[in-house]
Amino acid sequence: MAPGGPWDVLVLGGGLAGLRAALEAARAGVRVLCSCRGRAGASGCSAVTTGGYAAALSPGDSPARHL
């Protein structure tokens, strides 16, 4: 167990989805441990997308603005 445990949430993977899950869990007030094989945010599938994610999430935004 990592120093400071026990943890409420264990996130396996440091890609975009894993880091987002860890962030939201921490914002919810729980203790989070994120474990990944490589460097967080710079390994796995997230690293090879090279910023290729785009989404229309707010009013006034549209998919056309991201193409």
C-alpha positions, 0 to 999 in steps of 0.5 A: 500500500502506498504511503498515506493509505488506506485509499477510498478509490484505486484508479488503474491507468494514467491515460485521459480516462483514468486521470479524469476518473481520479480527478472527479473522485478527488473532487468528490472528497475521497482519497484516490490512488492512481496507478499506471505502468508508464508516465501519467498522461503520456503513455498508452492510447492517450499518448498516441492520439496526440490531442485528437479528442474534440467534443461539443460540450457547451451551449453555442458549441458545435461539432463543426467548430472542431473539424 
